[in-house]
Amino acid sequence: MATREELVQKAKEHFGQIVVEQLDRVERMKKAEDWLDYSQVRPIVIGIAGGDGIGPFISRHAQHILEYLLANEIKSGQVQIRAIEGLTIDNRAKTMKAIPDDVLAQLKACHVILKGPTTTPKKGDPWPNIESANVAMRRELDLFANVRPVRVPDQNIDWMFFRENTEDVYVLGSKGINVTEDLAIDFKVITTQGSDRIIRLAFDYAKKNHINKVTVVTKANVVKATDGKFLNVASEVAKDFPGIAWDDWFIDIMTAKLLDESRRSEFRVIVLPNLYGDIITDEAAQIQGGVGTAGSANIGKRYAMFEAIHGTAPRMVDEGRAEYADPSSIIKAAAMLLNHVGYVDHARKLDMALDVCLQFEAKVKVTGRREAATGTELAEYLIDTLQDPTLEPK
């Protein structure tokens, strides 16, 4: 049995290696390349990765809608759509990698990616404890900004969340240490560079969209070093945007205020670290109608990945109900993808069709149950709506 001194030394060495890795990451961020200008890229290559569980089913519907909207661009060679093979839990477990090398090469050959949900093994699952494919993809492609919109027009809710994507407890989630049978320690990391780029992106979005306030969310009163750094960086970034006010909230009260009907419409742009962002955007999606209704963008300077925010729903697959899975989340992600690569009118038209089909008319309802509509029926309803000439963006 190891002595106390040996256990402490082992923990010190483990932590020391994490510090070295994170210092190296800071240096890489300091040397990061400029933003890719999609107007100068032809063809724009869109990769479609179905993922696991219901992922291939809902991804197929989103791809069908993209192909409909981009028919002229695909025909003229301005856009290519490629299938990304192998981003499945079975293949990942076989190679013992969060993203197998050949799949990562396929991803890097694209400019933007539309991705279905992927399985992250947990204790008791039949697969080895490999890292989350999402976490690995965000790291490998440096997708530092997770951007999630939530809109409920009849409640005057129009939120845009900017969640930092490559730091916090998630990036070190597989780096924790069991010092003894009684003591487990995980780690949280926040950097000046990582905080600056996500907070600056949020302020820039507010400026471009004529929104006069940004809300910064932390738990800096308790988590003083890391969350304190995030808050301090926000105060510095805000100085570069004099026309935009900002305020800060703690994560616990913020989750309550999103439920406060008298206050929640006051929030517009919200920026926060990784873990808090993951939690609160699921809450916000539930207000909109459930996590199945929300899309998500993962944005970096060179690559971007767009996805549904829900999981793989293995029970639906086991029960033979995968065709009844709601594809609206990944279709919303497809709208974000179109906007990101410069096809703004296509994106707005799809957003308008989604509002019509999911909130205003709602003639087709997908619940995941056999007595309701299939994903195919919802996709066809959307395409029929997209053909309405009155839907053209102003």
N, C-alpha and C positions, 0 to 999 in steps of 0.2 A: 504494500500500500504506500502511495506517495506521501511524503511528509508535507506539512503545511507550507514550508518554504519552497518545496518543489512545485506545489500547486500554484503558489503565487508567481513563481518564476515563469511557469508555463503560460499563465494568464497574461503576464507582462509581455511575453514574446508574441502571443496571439494579438494583443492590442497593438503592439509595436508594428506588426506587419500591416494591420489595418491603417494605421497612421501613414505609413510609407505609401500604400496604395492610394490613399485619399490625397496626399500631397502631390503625387504624380498626376492625379486627375485634375487637380487645381491648375497645374502647369499646362495640361492639355486644353483646358477651358480658356486659359489666357491666350492660347495660340489658335483658337477656333476660327474656321473659315467664315467668309461672309455668307449672307443669305443667298440661296439659289433663286435666280430670276426666271420664273416659269415662262415668261413671255419670250425668252431667248432659247427655250428648249423645244425641239421638235424631233421626233415625236415625244410627247409626254407619255411615259410608260406607267400604266396603272396595274399593279399586281393584286390579284384576288386570292386570298388565303382562307379557305373554308373553316379550318380549325376542327374542333371536336363536337360531339353531341349534335345539337340542333344547328351548329354553325354552318355546315355545308348547305343545309336547307334554306336558311334565311339569307345566306350570302348569294345563293343562286338568284333569289328574287331581286336583291339589290343590283347585282350585275345586269340582270335583264333591263332594269330601269335605266341604269347608266348607258347601256348599249342603245336604248331607245333615244335618250336625250342627246347622246353624242354620235348618233348615226352618221351625220355629215362629216364630223371631225375624224371619225374612224375611217370612213371611206376615202377621205383625202389624205390620210397618213399623218394627220396632226396628233392623233392619239392612238395608242396601242393598249389593249387589255390582255394581260397574261395570267394564266393560272399558276399559282404557287403551290407546288406539290410537297408533301412531306411534313407539314407543320401540324402533326397529329401526335397525341400522347403515345400511341404505340411506337411510332417511328422515333420519337424523342427518347422514350424509355430504352429502345433497342440500341441507340447510339450513346445513351447516358449523357445527353447534352440537352440543355434547355432549348437550344436551336441548333440542329445538326449543321455541319459546315456547308453541305451542298444547298441546304435550304437558306442559310444566311447569304450565300452567294446569289441565289435567286432573288432574295429580297433587295440586296444591294444593286442588282441590275435594274431595279425599278426606281421611279422618282417618288411615287406615292403608293400606299398599300391600303386596301380595304380588307379588314381581317374579321373573321368570325371569332367567337369565344374559344378559348383553349383551356384545357384541364391543367390545374396545378395540383399535383398529388399532395394529400395530407396523410397523417398517420392512420393506418388501417386500410388505405387504398391498396390495390393490387400492383401498383407501379412503384418504382424506386423514388426516393425523395429528391427528385431533380428540381432545379430552380424554375420559377414561373417563367413561361415564355414571354409574357408581357414585360416583366422586369428586365429580362435579358435583351429583348428587342429595344427597349427604351435606352438601355445602356449601350448596346452595340451600334445603334443608329443615332445616338445622342438626341433622343426625342425628349427634350427637357420640359416641354410645355404640354400639359394635358388640358384641353379646352373643351368645356361642356356647356352648351346652352340649354336653358329650360324656359319654355314659354307657355303661359296659360293666359291667353288674351282676355277672356271674360273675367279674370281675377286681377288684371293689370299686373301680371307677373312677367317680367322679361329680364332674366338673369343670365349673365355670362360668367362662368367660373374658370379661373386660371389656376390650375393645380400644378405645383412643381412636381416633376416626374422622375428625377434621377437622383434624388437625395433622400434625407430623412431616414426613418427606420427601415423603409422598404429596400433601399439599395444595399443595406447591410443585414437584411433579414435572414440570410443563410450564413452569416458570419458570426452569429452569437456563440457563446461558449458555456458549456456546463462545467463550472469550476469543480464542483463536487456533486454528489447526488442531491444535495440540499440547496445548491446555489447555482442559478442560471443567470447569465447576463447577456442582454442584447445591446446594440449600439445605435446611436442616432447621429447623423452628420448633416450639418448645414454649412455651406460656404458662402463667402461674399459674392463670388462670381455666379454661383448657381442661383442665389437669391436675386441678384441684380437683373439677370436676364429674364426671369419669369415676371418679376414685378414691373420691369420696364415694358415688357410685352403687354401687360394688363393696362398700364397707363397709356401706352401707344394706341391700343384698341379703343380706349375711352376717348382719346383725342380724335381719332379718325371717325368715330361714330357720334361725335358731338354729345358725349356723356360727361357730365361735370363732376362725377365723384367715383372714387375707387375705395373699396373696403378691404382692409388687410386683416386676416384672421390668424391668430396664434394662441398660445397659452404661455405667453412670455412672463406672466406673473409667477409662474411655477417653474417652467422649463427655461431657465434664465439664460444659459449660454447660447443654445442653438436657436430657440424661438426668439430670444432677445436679439440675436444677430439678424434674423429675418426682419424683425420690426425696425431695427436701426437702419438696415439697408433701405427699407421702404421710405423712411424719413429723408434719406439722401436722394433717392430717385425722384421723389415728389418735387424736389427743388427744380428739377429739369422740366416740370410740367406745371407752370405757375397758374394756368387757367383751370386746373382740376383740383378740387378739394379731395381730401382723403380722411378716413377715420379708421380706427382699429377696434376690433372686437375679440373677445376670447371665445374659443371654439365651443365651449359648453353653452354659453348664453346665445351664441349665434345659431345653434341648432334650434333653440327655442324661438328665436325671433323669426326664423323662416316659417314658423307655424302661426305667428302673430298676424292676423289678418289686417290689423290696423297699422302695422309697420313694414311688412315684408315687401310691399311694392316700392319702398324707398331705396331698396338695394338694387344695383344694376350690374356693376363689375366687381367681382369678388376674387381676391388672390390669396393663396394660402399654401403652406407646405403639404407634402405628399400625403401623409396619413390622414390629416384632417380633411384634406380635399377629397379623398376617397370616400370617407364617411358621409360628409355633408352633401356631396353631389348625388349620392344614392337617396338621401332624404329628399333633396330637391326634386329628383326624378319621380319619387313616389307622389309628391304633390301634383306633378304634371299628369300622372296616370299610371306610374309604375316604372321600374327600371327597364322594362321592355319597350318603353317609349322614348328613351333618351339615347342620343348618339354621342360619340366622343372623338376628339381629335388629339393626336399625339404628334407634336410639331417640333422639328429641329431645323437647323439652318440648311441642311442638305437633303434630309429625308422627312417624310411625314407619314403617319399611319392613322387610319380612321377605323373605328370599331363600335360595335354595340357594347353597352356597359354591363350587360347581364352575363350570367354564366352559361354553361353548356347544357343545362337541364337534362342530365342523364336519365332521370325518371321518365321524362316525356319520351325519350328514345326507347327505353326499356318497355314502355307501355304501348309503343307503336303510334305515338301521337306527334312525332316530329314534324309532320306536314302541317300541323295545326299551330306551330310556333309562330309567334308574332314577329314579323320582320321589320316593324316600323323603326326600331332602334337603329338597326344597321342601315336602313334606308335614309334615316336622318344623318347618319354618319356619311353616307354617300353624298348628300347635299353639302355637307361641310367640305368634303373632298373637292367637289366641283368649285366651290367658292375659293378654296385655297389655291387651286392651280389656275385661277383666272377666269373660269367660266361662270361669272357672277350671275348672269341672267338665267342660265340653266339652274343654278342653285336656288335662286329666289323663286323660280317657277315651281321647283320641286317642294320647297318649303311651303309655298302657298297651297299646293295640292295636298300636302300632308295635313295642313290646318283644316282644309275642307273635309278630307276623308276621315280624319281622326277626331275632330272637335265640332265642326259646324254641321255637316250632314251626317257623317258616321253611319252610312247605310250598310256598311260591312263591318262586323265586329269580330275580332279575333280574341279569344279568351284562353286558347290552349286546350280547349275541350272539343270533343267531337261534335257536340250539338251546335257549335259556332262555326265561323268561316275558317277556311284554310289560309295559309300564307299566300298561296297562289291567287286565291280570290281577292285578297287585299291588294296584291301587286297589280292585278288586272284592273281593279277599281281605280288605283292610282294612275295607271297609264291612260285609262279612259278619261280621267279628270284632266290629265296633262294635255289632252287633245282639245280641251275647251278653249276657244280663242279668247274668251274673256279673262283667262287666267294670266295673260301676258303681263310681266312686271311693268310698272309705270316708270 
